[in-house]
Structure formats: structure tokens, C-alpha cells
Amino acid sequence: MMRHARHAQLACCLLLSMAAVAAQQPSLPPTMQDIATISLDALLQEERQLQFDRFDRDTAAALGAALVARAQRASRPVTLEIRQGDTVLFAHAMPGASPDHADWIRRKNNLVKRTGHSSFYTHHEVRQAGGDHDKLPGLDMRDYAAHGGAYPIVVRGKGMVGTATVSGLPGADDHALVVAALKDHLQTGELP
């Protein structure tokens, strides 16, 4: 009973802090709800929908430009990176971004490569199962981070080929920024 009350209290605090951030930055894409209402099925469906027909350097550059534009409009000091396999195809640090963001990106990317799912999905999968997202069994947390912001780049018929990652905001906002840019890019069509 205490455990459920503690989770409810944490979820309430998370929701309030997310609302405060959203109120201060109205140009950010909307973030997810508190932990108890996030549907893992919806996150998996989102991953199935946000897939590419092809992915190359030009695609990475276009997606990276979309991410930078969104971050600039929101005046957010984030760092972002797009990889194909282990090759960095696009990287950008906004003015005021912390050097620590690069390590967060590395750790979030490692988690996505390991699980095949967004770091936001894994964060909530662990939390909803009652686990600690900062202590994943069998993983050295110096090399993995179960915080939102890293997203698998999947090519239909091929599987996961890379990652798009943002760091510098709360995990839900990092995730929302990546998802919004992916949706924009995939709705406007991929480069010929």
C-alpha cells in the first residue's frame, strides 16, 4: 500500500513539474502524461508508425534540420545527434547546451541499441513494472540511461538502422521533441 502511495505521489510531482515546464515554454510540443497514464501500447504503436522507407545522410540532415528548427523556436539549450549504426550523421549543440549532454546521448543511444525501443518506452516499461529506471538489471548505468530522448530509426523491411537523440530537457520533453520532428519529417515526405 505504501509503495502505491509513493508511486502516486511521485507521479503527481512529475505531472506538476511537467505542467510548470510546459507553462514556461508554450512553444514546446505537448509532453506525455504522468507515469500511470502512459500507455506502453501507444508508445509501441508510435514506434511502428514512425518508420522510414529509406534512411541515408540526406535524410539525417533533413531530420536534423527539423530538430534544430524546433529547438530554436522553443529557445531550448539542447544537444542532438542522429546516427546510422555507430556513425554520427548529424550533430548539433544549441547555444547554452551543457557538455554533459553528449554523455547522456551516448548512454540513451546504448539503451535503444540494446532494446530496440525508445528510451522513453523503456523508462516507462521499467517504472510501470515497479522497477527503478536508474538501476536496470544487468546494465551498467555508466553506459546506459533509461530517460526519454533517444528514438530508434527504423526502415521498413530492414529494421532499426540508427537513432535520433535529444538531451537537455526533462526526458518527456526530449522524447516529445524527437517525436514531433519525426512526425513533421515523415508527413512532409522523405527526400527523393
DOFIKE-710408 format. One record per atom (N, C-alpha, C, O): residue number from 1; x negated, y, z. Coordinates in Angstrom, 1 decimal, padded with zeros to 4 digits, always signed. Each point is the difference from the previous one (the first is absolute). Layout:
% residues N
 seq      x      y      z
 NUM      X      Y      Z
...
***
This chain:
% residues 192
 seq      x      y      z
   1 -000.8 -001.2 +000.0
   1 +000.8 +001.2 +000.0
   1 -000.9 +001.3 +000.0
   1 +000.3 +000.9 -000.7
   2 -001.3 -000.9 +001.6
   2 -000.9 +001.1 +000.0
   2 -000.7 +000.2 -001.3
   2 -000.2 +001.2 -000.5
   3 -000.1 -002.3 -000.2
   3 -000.7 +000.1 -001.3
   3 +000.9 +000.7 -001.0
   3 -000.5 +000.9 -000.7
   4 +001.8 -001.3 +000.7
   4 +000.9 +000.7 -001.0
   4 +000.2 +001.4 +000.3
   4 +000.0 +000.9 -000.9
   5 +000.0 -000.5 +002.2
   5 +000.2 +001.4 +000.4
   5 -001.3 +000.8 -000.4
   5 +000.1 +001.1 -000.5
   6 -001.2 -001.7 +000.6
   6 -001.3 +000.6 -000.4
   6 +000.0 +000.2 -001.5
   6 -000.4 +001.1 -000.4
   7 +000.8 -002.1 -000.3
   7 +000.0 +000.2 -001.5
   7 +001.0 +001.0 -000.4
   7 -000.3 +000.8 -000.9
   8 +001.5 -000.7 +001.5
   8 +000.9 +001.0 -000.3
   8 -000.5 +001.4 +000.3
   8 +000.2 +000.9 -000.7
   9 -000.9 -000.8 +001.9
   9 -000.6 +001.3 +000.3
   9 -001.1 +000.4 -001.0
   9 +000.0 +001.2 -000.4
  10 -000.8 -002.2 +000.0
  10 -001.1 +000.4 -001.0
  10 +000.7 +000.4 -001.3
  10 -000.5 +000.9 -000.7
  11 +001.5 -001.7 +000.3
  11 +000.7 +000.3 -001.3
  11 +000.6 +001.4 +000.1
  11 +000.0 +000.8 -001.0
  12 +000.6 -000.4 +002.1
  12 +000.6 +001.3 +000.2
  12 -001.1 +001.1 -000.1
  12 +000.2 +001.0 -000.7
  13 -001.3 -001.2 +001.4
  13 -001.1 +000.9 -000.1
  13 -000.5 +000.2 -001.4
  13 -000.3 +001.1 -000.5
  14 +000.1 -002.2 -000.2
  14 -000.4 +000.0 -001.4
  14 +000.9 +000.8 -000.9
  14 -000.4 +000.8 -000.8
  15 +001.7 -001.1 +001.0
  15 +001.0 +000.7 -000.8
  15 +000.0 +001.5 +000.3
  15 +000.1 +000.8 -000.9
  16 -000.2 -000.4 +002.1
  16 -000.1 +001.4 +000.4
  16 -001.2 +000.7 -000.6
  16 +000.1 +001.1 -000.5
  17 -001.2 -001.8 +000.6
  17 -001.3 +000.6 -000.5
  17 +000.1 +000.1 -001.6
  17 -000.5 +001.0 -000.5
  18 +001.1 -002.0 -000.1
  18 +000.1 +000.1 -001.5
  18 +001.0 +001.1 -000.4
  18 -000.2 +000.7 -000.9
  19 +001.3 -000.5 +001.7
  19 +000.9 +001.1 -000.3
  19 -000.7 +001.4 +000.2
  19 +000.3 +000.9 -000.8
  20 -001.1 -000.8 +001.8
  20 -000.7 +001.2 +000.2
  20 -001.0 +000.3 -001.1
  20 -000.1 +001.2 -000.5
  21 -000.6 -002.2 +000.0
  21 -000.9 +000.2 -001.1
  21 +000.8 +000.4 -001.3
  21 -000.4 +000.9 -000.7
  22 +001.5 -001.6 +000.5
  22 +000.8 +000.3 -001.2
  22 +000.6 +001.4 +000.1
  22 +000.1 +000.7 -001.1
  23 +000.3 -000.2 +002.2
  23 +000.5 +001.3 +000.2
  23 -001.1 +001.0 -000.3
  23 +000.3 +001.1 -000.6
  24 -001.5 -001.4 +000.9
  24 -001.1 +001.0 -000.2
  24 -000.4 +000.0 -001.5
  24 -000.5 +001.0 -000.5
  25 +000.6 -002.2 -000.2
  25 -000.4 -000.1 -001.3
  25 +001.2 -000.5 -000.9
  25 +000.0 -001.1 -000.4
  26 +000.9 +002.0 +000.1
  26 +001.2 -000.4 -000.8
  26 -000.3 -000.5 -001.4
  26 +000.9 -000.6 -000.6
  27 -002.1 +000.9 +000.0
  27 -000.2 -000.4 -001.3
  27 -000.5 -001.4 -000.2
  27 -000.2 -000.5 -001.1
  28 -000.1 -000.1 +002.3
  28 -000.4 -001.4 -000.1
  28 +001.2 -000.9 -000.4
  28 +001.1 +000.3 +000.3
  29 -001.4 -001.4 -001.0
  29 +001.1 -001.0 -000.2
  29 +000.5 -000.5 +001.3
  29 -000.7 -000.1 +001.0
  30 +002.0 -000.3 -001.0
  30 +000.5 -000.5 +001.3
  30 -000.7 -001.3 +000.4
  30 -000.4 -000.8 -000.8
  31 +000.2 +000.6 +002.1
  31 -000.7 -001.1 +000.5
  31 +001.0 -001.1 +000.5
  31 +001.2 +000.3 -000.1
  32 -001.7 -001.4 +000.5
  32 +000.9 -001.1 +000.4
  32 +000.6 +000.3 +001.4
  32 -000.5 +001.0 +000.6
  33 +001.4 -001.8 -000.2
  33 +000.6 +000.2 +001.3
  33 -000.8 -000.7 +001.1
  33 -001.1 -000.4 -000.3
  34 +001.7 +000.4 +001.5
  34 -000.8 -000.6 +001.1
  34 -000.2 -001.5 -000.3
  34 +000.7 -000.6 -000.8
  35 -001.6 +000.0 +001.6
  35 -000.4 -001.4 -000.2
  35 +001.2 -001.0 -000.1
  35 +000.0 -000.9 -000.8
  36 +001.0 +001.1 +001.7
  36 +001.1 -001.0 +000.1
  36 +000.8 +000.0 -001.3
  36 +000.7 -001.0 -000.3
  37 -000.6 +002.1 -000.4
  37 +000.9 +000.1 -001.2
  37 -000.8 -000.2 -001.3
  37 +000.7 +000.0 -001.1
  38 -002.0 -000.2 +001.1
  38 -000.7 -000.2 -001.3
  38 +000.2 -001.5 -000.4
  38 -000.2 -000.9 +000.7
  39 +000.8 +000.8 -001.9
  39 +000.2 -001.3 -000.5
  39 -001.2 -000.6 -000.8
  39 -000.4 +000.6 -001.0
  40 -000.1 -001.7 +001.5
  40 -001.1 -000.6 -000.7
  40 +000.4 -000.4 -001.4
  40 -000.8 +000.0 -000.9
  41 +002.1 -000.5 +000.8
  41 +000.5 -000.4 -001.4
  41 +000.0 +001.2 -000.9
  41 -000.4 -000.1 -001.2
  42 +000.8 +001.3 +001.7
  42 +000.0 +001.2 -000.8
  42 -001.5 +000.3 -000.5
  42 -000.2 +000.4 -001.1
  43 -000.7 -000.5 +002.0
  43 -001.4 +000.3 -000.3
  43 -000.5 -001.0 -001.1
  43 -000.8 +000.4 -000.9
  44 +001.2 -001.7 +001.0
  44 -000.4 -001.0 -001.0
  44 +000.6 +000.3 -001.3
  44 -000.6 -000.1 -001.1
  45 +001.9 +000.5 +001.1
  45 +000.7 +000.4 -001.2
  45 -000.7 +001.2 -000.7
  45 -000.2 +000.0 -001.2
  46 -000.2 +001.0 +002.0
  46 -000.7 +001.1 -000.5
  46 -001.3 -000.4 -000.7
  46 -000.3 +000.5 -001.1
  47 -000.4 -001.5 +001.7
  47 -001.3 -000.5 -000.6
  47 +000.3 -000.7 -001.3
  47 -000.8 +000.1 -000.9
  48 +001.9 -000.8 +000.8
  48 +000.4 -000.7 -001.2
  48 +000.4 +001.0 -001.1
  48 -000.3 -000.2 -001.2
  49 +000.8 +001.3 +001.6
  49 +000.5 +001.0 -001.0
  49 -001.2 +000.9 -000.5
  49 +000.0 +000.4 -001.2
  50 -000.9 -000.1 +002.1
  50 -001.1 +001.0 -000.4
  50 -001.2 -000.8 -000.6
  50 -001.1 -000.1 +000.6
  51 +001.4 -000.4 -001.8
  51 -001.1 -000.8 -000.7
  51 -000.2 +000.6 -001.3
  51 +000.8 +000.7 -000.6
  52 -002.0 -000.9 +000.1
  52 -000.5 +000.6 -001.3
  52 +000.1 -001.1 -001.1
  52 -000.1 -001.2 +000.2
  53 +000.2 +001.7 -001.4
  53 -000.1 -000.9 -001.2
  53 -001.5 -000.2 -000.3
  53 -000.4 -001.0 -000.5
  54 -000.4 +002.1 +000.8
  54 -001.4 -000.1 -000.2
  54 -000.7 +001.0 +001.0
  54 +000.7 +000.9 +000.4
  55 -001.9 -001.1 -000.1
  55 -000.7 +000.9 +000.9
  55 -001.5 +000.1 -000.4
  55 -000.7 -001.0 -000.1
  56 +000.3 +002.2 -000.2
  56 -001.4 +000.3 -000.4
  56 -000.5 +001.3 +000.5
  56 +000.7 +000.6 +000.8
  57 -001.8 -000.1 -001.3
  57 -000.6 +001.3 +000.5
  57 +001.0 +001.1 -000.2
  57 +000.1 +000.9 +000.8
  58 +000.5 -000.9 -002.0
  58 +000.9 +001.1 -000.3
  58 +001.2 +000.0 +000.9
  58 +000.5 +001.1 +000.4
  59 +000.0 -002.3 -000.1
  59 +001.2 -000.1 +000.9
  59 -000.4 +000.5 +001.4
  59 +000.7 +000.7 +000.6
  60 -001.9 -001.1 -000.2
  60 -000.5 +000.4 +001.3
  60 -000.1 +001.5 +000.1
  60 +000.3 +000.7 +001.0
  61 -000.9 +000.0 -002.1
  61 -000.1 +001.4 +000.0
  61 +001.3 +000.7 +000.1
  61 +000.2 +001.0 +000.7
  62 +000.8 -001.5 -001.5
  62 +001.3 +000.6 +000.0
  62 +000.7 -000.1 +001.4
  62 +000.6 +000.9 +000.5
  63 -000.7 -002.1 +000.1
  63 +000.5 -000.2 +001.3
  63 -000.7 +000.8 +001.1
  63 +000.6 +000.6 +000.9
  64 -001.9 -000.5 -001.0
  64 -000.8 +000.8 +000.9
  64 +000.4 +001.5 -000.1
  64 +000.1 +000.7 +001.0
  65 +000.1 -000.2 -002.2
  65 +000.4 +001.4 -000.2
  65 +001.4 +000.2 +000.6
  65 +000.2 +001.1 +000.6
  66 +000.7 -002.0 -000.7
  66 +001.3 +000.1 +000.6
  66 -000.1 +000.0 +001.6
  66 +000.7 +000.8 +000.6
  67 -001.6 -001.6 -000.1
  67 -000.2 +000.0 +001.5
  67 -000.6 +001.3 +000.4
  67 +000.5 +000.6 +001.0
  68 -001.5 +000.0 -001.7
  68 -000.6 +001.2 +000.4
  68 +001.0 +001.1 -000.1
  68 +000.1 +000.9 +000.9
  69 +000.8 -000.8 -002.0
  69 +001.0 +001.0 -000.1
  69 +001.0 +000.0 +001.2
  69 +000.3 +001.0 +000.5
  70 +000.1 -002.2 -000.1
  70 +000.9 -000.1 +001.1
  70 -000.6 +000.5 +001.3
  70 +000.6 +000.7 +000.8
  71 -001.9 -001.1 -000.6
  71 -000.7 +000.4 +001.2
  71 -000.2 +001.5 +000.0
  71 +000.1 +000.6 +001.1
  72 -000.4 +000.0 -002.2
  72 -000.2 +001.5 -000.1
  72 +001.3 +000.7 +000.3
  72 +000.0 +001.0 +000.7
  73 +001.1 -001.5 -001.3
  73 +001.3 +000.7 +000.3
  73 +000.4 +000.0 +001.5
  73 +000.6 +000.9 +000.5
  74 -001.0 -002.0 +000.1
  74 +000.3 -000.1 +001.5
  74 -001.2 +000.6 +000.9
  74 +000.2 +000.0 +001.2
  75 -001.2 +000.5 -001.9
  75 -001.2 +000.5 +000.7
  75 -000.5 -000.9 +001.1
  75 -000.2 +000.3 +001.2
  76 +000.0 -001.6 -001.6
  76 -000.5 -001.0 +000.9
  76 -001.4 -000.3 -000.2
  76 -000.4 -000.3 -001.1
  77 -000.5 +000.2 +002.2
  77 -001.4 -000.3 -000.2
  77 -000.3 -001.5 +000.0
  77 -000.6 -000.5 +000.9
  78 +001.1 -000.1 -002.0
  78 -000.2 -001.5 -000.1
  78 -001.1 -000.3 -000.9
  78 -000.5 +000.8 -000.8
  79 +000.1 -002.1 +000.9
  79 -001.0 -000.6 -000.9
  79 +000.7 -001.1 -000.7
  79 +000.8 -000.7 +000.6
  80 -001.0 +000.5 -001.9
  80 +000.7 -001.0 -000.7
  80 -001.0 -000.8 -000.9
  80 -001.0 +000.6 -000.4
  81 +001.3 -001.8 +000.1
  81 -000.9 -000.8 -000.8
  81 +000.9 -001.1 -000.8
  81 +001.0 -000.5 +000.6
  82 -001.4 +000.3 -001.8
  82 +000.7 -001.0 -000.8
  82 -001.1 -001.0 -000.5
  82 -001.0 +000.5 -000.6
  83 +001.2 -001.7 +000.8
  83 -001.0 -001.1 -000.3
  83 +000.6 -001.0 -001.0
  83 +001.2 -000.3 +000.0
  84 -002.0 -000.2 -000.8
  84 +000.3 -001.2 -000.8
  84 -001.0 -001.1 +000.4
  84 -001.2 +000.2 -000.3
  85 +001.7 -001.2 +001.0
  85 -000.9 -000.9 +000.7
  85 -000.9 +000.8 +001.0
  85 +000.6 +000.7 +000.9
  86 -001.9 -000.8 -001.0
  86 -000.8 +000.7 +001.0
  86 -000.6 +001.3 -000.7
  86 -000.8 +000.7 +000.7
  87 +001.2 -000.4 -001.9
  87 -000.5 +001.2 -000.7
  87 +000.9 +001.2 +000.3
  87 +001.2 -000.1 -000.2
  88 -001.8 +001.2 +000.7
  88 +000.8 +001.2 +000.2
  88 +000.2 +000.7 -001.3
  88 -001.0 +000.4 -000.7
  89 +002.2 -000.2 +000.3
  89 +000.4 +000.6 -001.3
  89 +000.3 +001.5 +000.2
  89 -000.1 +000.8 -000.9
  90 +000.6 -000.4 +002.1
  90 +000.4 +001.3 +000.3
  90 -000.2 +000.3 +001.5
  90 +000.4 -000.9 +000.8
  91 -001.0 +002.0 -000.4
  91 -000.1 +000.3 +001.4
  91 +000.1 +001.6 +000.1
  91 -000.6 +000.7 -000.9
  92 +001.2 -000.3 +001.9
  92 +000.1 +001.5 +000.2
  92 +000.2 +000.2 +001.5
  92 +000.8 -000.6 +000.7
  93 -001.5 +001.7 -000.2
  93 +000.2 +000.4 +001.4
  93 +000.5 +001.5 -000.1
  93 -000.6 +000.8 -000.5
  94 +001.8 -000.6 +001.1
  94 +000.6 +001.4 +000.1
  94 -000.9 +000.8 +000.9
  94 -000.6 -000.5 +000.9
  95 +000.7 +001.8 -001.1
  95 -000.7 +000.9 +001.0
  95 +000.4 -000.2 +001.4
  95 +001.2 -000.1 +000.2
  96 -002.1 +000.0 +000.7
  96 +000.3 -000.3 +001.4
  96 +000.1 -001.5 +000.4
  96 +000.3 -000.3 +001.1
  97 -000.4 -000.6 -002.1
  97 +000.1 -001.4 +000.3
  97 -001.2 -000.4 +000.8
  97 -001.1 +000.5 -000.1
  98 +001.4 -001.5 +001.0
  98 -001.1 -000.5 +000.9
  98 -000.9 -001.0 -000.7
  98 +000.6 -000.8 -000.8
  99 -001.8 +000.8 +001.1
  99 -000.9 -001.1 -000.5
  99 +000.4 -001.4 +000.5
  99 -000.3 -001.0 -000.7
 100 +001.0 +001.0 +001.8
 100 +000.5 -001.3 +000.5
 100 +001.1 -000.7 -000.9
 100 +000.2 -001.2 +000.1
 101 +000.4 +002.0 -000.9
 101 +001.0 -000.6 -000.9
 101 -000.5 -001.1 -000.9
 101 +000.7 -000.9 -000.3
 102 -002.0 +001.1 -000.1
 102 -000.6 -001.0 -000.9
 102 +000.0 -001.4 +000.7
 102 +000.2 -001.0 -000.7
 103 -000.5 +001.0 +001.9
 103 -000.1 -001.3 +000.7
 103 +001.5 -000.6 +000.2
 103 +000.2 -001.2 -000.1
 104 +000.7 +002.1 +000.4
 104 +001.4 -000.5 +000.1
 104 +000.5 -000.6 -001.3
 104 +000.6 -001.0 -000.1
 105 -001.0 +001.7 -001.0
 105 +000.3 -000.5 -001.4
 105 -000.6 -001.4 -000.2
 105 +000.7 -000.9 -000.4
 106 -002.0 +000.7 +000.8
 106 -000.6 -001.3 -000.2
 106 +000.7 -001.0 +000.8
 106 +000.3 -001.1 -000.5
 107 +000.0 +001.4 +001.8
 107 +000.7 -001.0 +000.8
 107 +001.4 -000.3 -000.4
 107 +000.4 -001.2 +000.0
 108 +000.4 +002.2 -000.5
 108 +001.3 -000.3 -000.5
 108 -000.1 -000.8 -001.3
 108 +000.8 -000.9 -000.2
 109 -001.7 +001.2 -000.7
 109 -000.2 -000.7 -001.2
 109 -000.3 -001.5 +000.3
 109 +000.6 -000.9 -000.7
 110 -001.5 +000.7 +001.6
 110 -000.3 -001.4 +000.4
 110 +001.2 -000.8 +000.4
 110 +000.2 -001.2 -000.3
 111 +000.7 +001.8 +001.1
 111 +001.2 -000.6 +000.4
 111 +000.9 -000.4 -001.2
 111 +000.6 -001.1 +000.0
 112 -000.4 +002.1 -000.9
 112 +000.8 -000.3 -001.2
 112 -000.6 -001.1 -000.8
 112 +000.7 -000.9 -000.5
 113 -002.0 +000.9 +000.3
 113 -000.6 -001.1 -000.8
 113 +000.2 -001.3 +000.7
 113 +000.1 -001.0 -000.7
 114 -000.1 +001.0 +002.0
 114 +000.1 -001.3 +000.8
 114 +001.5 -000.5 +000.0
 114 +000.2 -001.2 -000.2
 115 +000.7 +002.1 +000.3
 115 +001.4 -000.4 +000.1
 115 +000.8 +000.1 -001.3
 115 +001.0 -000.8 -000.2
 116 -001.4 +001.6 -000.7
 116 +000.8 +000.2 -001.3
 116 +001.2 +000.9 +000.2
 116 +000.7 +000.2 -000.9
 117 -000.6 +000.4 +002.1
 117 +001.1 +000.9 +000.2
 117 -000.5 +001.4 +000.5
 117 -001.2 +000.1 +000.4
 118 +002.1 +000.8 -000.5
 118 -000.4 +001.4 +000.5
 118 -000.4 -000.1 +001.5
 118 +000.5 -000.8 +000.7
 119 -001.4 +001.7 -000.3
 119 -000.4 +000.0 +001.4
 119 +001.2 +000.4 +000.9
 119 +000.0 -000.3 +001.2
 120 +000.9 +001.1 -001.8
 120 +001.2 +000.4 +000.8
 120 +000.9 -001.2 +000.2
 120 +000.6 -000.2 +001.1
 121 -000.5 -000.7 -002.1
 121 +000.8 -001.2 +000.2
 121 -000.6 -000.9 +001.1
 121 +000.7 -000.4 +000.9
 122 -002.0 +000.2 -000.9
 122 -000.7 -000.8 +001.0
 122 +000.1 +000.6 +001.4
 122 +000.3 -000.8 +000.9
 123 -000.4 +002.1 -000.9
 123 +000.2 +000.7 +001.3
 123 +001.3 -000.4 +000.6
 123 +000.1 -000.4 +001.2
 124 +001.0 +000.5 -001.9
 124 +001.3 -000.2 +000.5
 124 +000.3 -001.5 +000.1
 124 +000.8 -000.4 +000.9
 125 -001.3 -000.4 -001.7
 125 +000.1 -001.5 +000.2
 125 -000.5 -000.4 +001.3
 125 +000.6 -000.8 +000.8
 126 -001.8 +001.3 -000.4
 126 -000.6 -000.4 +001.3
 126 +000.8 +000.6 +001.1
 126 +000.2 -000.6 +001.0
 127 +000.1 +001.9 -001.1
 127 +000.8 +000.7 +001.1
 127 +001.3 -000.7 +000.3
 127 +000.4 -000.2 +001.1
 128 +000.3 -000.1 -002.2
 128 +001.4 -000.6 +000.2
 128 -000.1 -001.4 +000.5
 128 +000.9 -000.5 +000.6
 129 -002.1 -000.2 -000.7
 129 -000.2 -001.3 +000.6
 129 -000.5 +000.1 +001.4
 129 -000.2 -001.0 +000.6
 130 +000.1 +002.3 -000.1
 130 -000.4 +000.2 +001.4
 130 -001.5 +000.0 +000.2
 130 -000.5 +000.0 +001.1
 131 -000.3 +000.1 -002.3
 131 -001.4 +000.0 +000.1
 131 -000.6 +001.4 +000.1
 131 +000.8 +001.0 -000.1
 132 -002.1 -000.9 +000.2
 132 -000.7 +001.3 +000.1
 132 -000.7 +000.2 -001.4
 132 -000.9 -000.8 -000.4
 133 +001.3 +001.8 -000.3
 133 -000.5 +000.3 -001.4
 133 -001.5 +000.4 +000.1
 133 -000.7 +000.0 -001.0
 134 +000.2 +000.3 +002.2
 134 -001.4 +000.3 +000.1
 134 -000.9 -001.2 +000.5
 134 -001.2 +000.2 +000.2
 135 +001.8 -001.3 -000.1
 135 -000.7 -001.3 +000.4
 135 +000.6 -001.1 -000.7
 135 +000.7 -000.9 +000.5
 136 -001.0 +000.8 -001.8
 136 +000.5 -001.1 -000.9
 136 -000.9 -001.3 +000.2
 136 -001.2 +000.1 -000.1
 137 +001.9 -001.2 +000.4
 137 -000.8 -001.2 +000.3
 137 -000.9 -000.4 -001.2
 137 +000.5 +000.0 -001.2
 138 -001.7 -000.3 +001.5
 138 -001.0 -000.4 -001.0
 138 -000.6 +001.1 -000.9
 138 -000.8 -000.3 -000.9
 139 +001.2 +001.5 +001.2
 139 -000.6 +001.1 -000.8
 139 -000.7 +001.0 +000.9
 139 +000.5 +000.4 +001.1
 140 -001.7 +000.0 -001.6
 140 -000.8 +001.0 +000.8
 140 +000.6 +001.3 -000.4
 140 -000.1 +000.5 -001.1
 141 +000.6 +000.2 +002.1
 141 +000.6 +001.3 -000.2
 141 -000.9 +001.1 -000.4
 141 +000.4 +001.1 -000.3
 142 -001.7 -001.4 +000.4
 142 -001.0 +001.0 -000.6
 142 +000.0 -000.1 -001.5
 142 -000.5 +000.9 -000.7
 143 +001.1 -002.0 +000.1
 143 +000.1 -000.1 -001.4
 143 +001.4 +000.0 -000.6
 143 +000.2 +000.0 -001.2
 144 +000.8 +000.0 +002.1
 144 +001.4 +000.0 -000.5
 144 +000.8 +001.0 +000.8
 144 -000.2 +000.2 +001.2
 145 +001.2 +000.4 -001.8
 145 +000.9 +000.9 +000.6
 145 +001.4 -000.2 -000.4
 145 +000.3 +000.2 -001.2
 146 +000.6 -000.6 +002.1
 146 +001.4 -000.2 -000.3
 146 +000.8 +001.3 +000.2
 146 +000.9 +000.1 +000.9
 147 -001.3 +000.9 -001.6
 147 +000.7 +001.3 +000.0
 147 +000.4 +000.4 -001.4
 147 -000.7 -000.4 -000.9
 148 +001.9 +001.0 +000.7
 148 +000.5 +000.3 -001.3
 148 -001.0 +000.9 -000.8
 148 -000.8 +000.7 +000.5
 149 +000.9 -000.9 -001.8
 149 -000.8 +000.9 -000.9
 149 -000.7 -000.8 -001.2
 149 -000.3 +000.7 -001.0
 150 +000.1 -002.0 +001.1
 150 -000.6 -000.8 -001.0
 150 +001.1 -000.8 -000.7
 150 +000.8 -000.6 +000.6
 151 -000.8 +000.7 -001.9
 151 +001.1 -000.7 -000.8
 151 -000.6 -000.9 -001.1
 151 -000.9 +000.5 -000.7
 152 +001.4 -001.7 +000.5
 152 -000.5 -000.8 -001.0
 152 +000.4 +000.5 -001.4
 152 +001.1 +000.3 -000.2
 153 -002.1 -000.3 -000.7
 153 +000.3 +000.3 -001.4
 153 +000.2 -001.4 -000.7
 153 -001.0 -000.8 -000.1
 154 +002.2 +000.6 -000.4
 154 +000.3 -001.3 -000.6
 154 +000.4 +000.2 -001.4
 154 +000.7 +000.9 -000.4
 155 -001.3 -001.8 -000.5
 155 +000.3 +000.0 -001.4
 155 +000.9 -001.2 -000.2
 155 -000.4 -001.1 +000.3
 156 +001.5 +001.3 -000.9
 156 +001.0 -001.1 -000.3
 156 -000.7 -001.1 -000.8
 156 -000.7 +000.3 -001.0
 157 +000.8 -001.5 +001.5
 157 -000.6 -001.2 -000.7
 157 -001.4 -000.2 +000.4
 157 -000.6 -001.1 -000.4
 158 -000.1 +002.0 +001.1
 158 -001.4 -000.2 +000.4
 158 -000.1 +000.0 +001.5
 158 -000.9 -000.7 +000.5
 159 +001.7 +001.4 +000.2
 159 -000.1 +000.1 +001.5
 159 -000.7 +001.3 +000.4
 159 -000.1 +000.9 -000.8
 160 -000.4 -001.0 +002.0
 160 -000.6 +001.2 +000.6
 160 -001.4 +000.2 -000.7
 160 -000.8 -000.9 +000.0
 161 +000.6 +002.2 -000.4
 161 -001.3 +000.3 -000.7
 161 -000.8 +001.1 +000.7
 161 -001.1 +000.3 -000.3
 162 +001.8 +000.3 +001.3
 162 -000.7 +001.1 +000.7
 162 +000.9 +000.6 +001.1
 162 +000.9 -000.6 +000.5
 163 -001.3 +001.8 +000.0
 163 +000.7 +000.7 +001.0
 163 +000.0 +001.5 -000.2
 163 -000.9 +000.6 -000.7
 164 +002.0 +000.0 +001.2
 164 +000.1 +001.5 +000.0
 164 +000.1 +000.3 +001.5
 164 +000.9 -000.5 +000.7
 165 -001.8 +001.4 -000.2
 165 +000.0 +000.2 +001.5
 165 -000.1 +001.5 +000.3
 165 -000.8 +000.7 -000.6
 166 +001.5 -000.3 +001.6
 166 -000.1 +001.3 +000.6
 166 -000.3 -000.1 +001.5
 166 +000.5 -000.9 +000.6
 167 -001.3 +001.8 -000.1
 167 -000.3 +000.1 +001.4
 167 +000.0 +001.5 +000.4
 167 -000.5 +000.8 -000.7
 168 +001.0 -000.6 +001.9
 168 -000.1 +001.4 +000.6
 168 +001.3 +000.4 +000.7
 168 +000.0 +001.0 +000.7
 169 +001.1 -001.7 -001.0
 169 +001.3 +000.3 +000.6
 169 +000.4 -001.2 +000.9
 169 -000.7 -001.0 +000.0
 170 +001.8 +001.2 +000.8
 170 +000.5 -001.2 +000.7
 170 +000.2 -001.1 -001.1
 170 +000.4 +000.3 -001.1
 171 -000.5 -001.6 +001.5
 171 +000.1 -001.1 -000.9
 171 +001.3 +000.0 -000.9
 171 -000.1 -000.3 -001.2
 172 +001.2 +000.7 +001.8
 172 +001.3 +000.0 -000.8
 172 -000.1 +001.1 -001.1
 172 +000.5 -000.2 -001.0
 173 -001.1 +001.3 +001.3
 173 -000.2 +001.1 -001.0
 173 -001.0 -000.4 -001.0
 173 +000.2 +000.3 -001.2
 174 -001.3 -000.9 +001.6
 174 -001.0 -000.5 -001.0
 174 +000.8 -000.9 -001.0
 174 -000.2 +000.1 -001.2
 175 +000.9 -001.1 +001.7
 175 +000.8 -000.9 -000.8
 175 +001.0 +000.7 -000.9
 175 +000.0 -000.3 -001.2
 176 +000.7 +001.2 +001.7
 176 +001.0 +000.7 -000.7
 176 -000.6 +000.8 -001.2
 176 +000.6 +000.1 -001.1
 177 -001.8 +000.5 +001.3
 177 -000.7 +000.8 -001.0
 177 -000.4 -001.0 -001.1
 177 +000.2 +000.4 -001.2
 178 -000.7 -001.5 +001.5
 178 -000.4 -001.0 -001.1
 178 +001.2 -000.5 -000.7
 178 +000.0 +000.0 -001.3
 179 +001.0 -000.3 +002.0
 179 +001.2 -000.6 -000.7
 179 +000.7 +001.1 -000.9
 179 +000.4 -000.3 -001.1
 180 -000.3 +001.5 +001.6
 180 +000.6 +001.1 -000.8
 180 -000.8 +000.2 -001.3
 180 +000.6 +000.2 -001.1
 181 -002.0 -000.2 +001.2
 181 -000.8 +000.2 -001.2
 181 +000.2 -001.2 -001.0
 181 +000.0 +000.1 -001.2
 182 +000.0 -001.3 +001.8
 182 +000.2 -001.2 -000.9
 182 +001.4 +000.1 -000.7
 182 +000.1 -000.3 -001.2
 183 +000.9 +000.6 +001.9
 183 +001.4 +000.1 -000.6
 183 -000.1 +001.1 -001.1
 183 +000.6 -000.2 -001.1
 184 -001.2 +001.4 +001.4
 184 -000.1 +001.0 -001.0
 184 -000.7 -000.5 -001.3
 184 +000.5 +000.2 -001.1
 185 -001.6 -000.9 +001.3
 185 -000.8 -000.5 -001.1
 185 +000.8 -001.0 -000.8
 185 +000.0 +000.0 -001.2
 186 +000.6 -001.0 +001.9
 186 +000.7 -001.1 -000.7
 186 +001.3 +000.5 -000.6
 186 +000.4 -000.6 -001.0
 187 +000.2 +001.6 +001.5
 187 +001.2 +000.5 -000.6
 187 -000.3 +000.9 -001.3
 187 +000.8 -000.1 -000.9
 188 -001.9 +000.8 +000.9
 188 -000.3 +000.8 -001.2
 188 -000.6 -000.8 -001.1
 188 -000.2 +000.4 -001.1
 189 -000.1 -001.7 +001.4
 189 -000.6 -000.9 -001.0
 189 -001.5 +000.0 +000.1
 189 -000.7 +001.0 +000.4
 190 +000.2 -002.1 -000.7
 190 -001.5 -000.2 +000.0
 190 -000.6 +000.6 -001.2
 190 +000.7 +000.1 -001.1
 191 -002.0 +000.2 +001.1
 191 -000.7 +000.5 -001.1
 191 +000.0 -001.0 -001.2
 191 -000.1 -001.2 +000.3
 192 +000.2 +001.7 -001.5
 192 +000.0 -000.9 -001.1
 192 -001.3 -000.8 -000.2
 192 -000.2 -000.8 -000.9
***
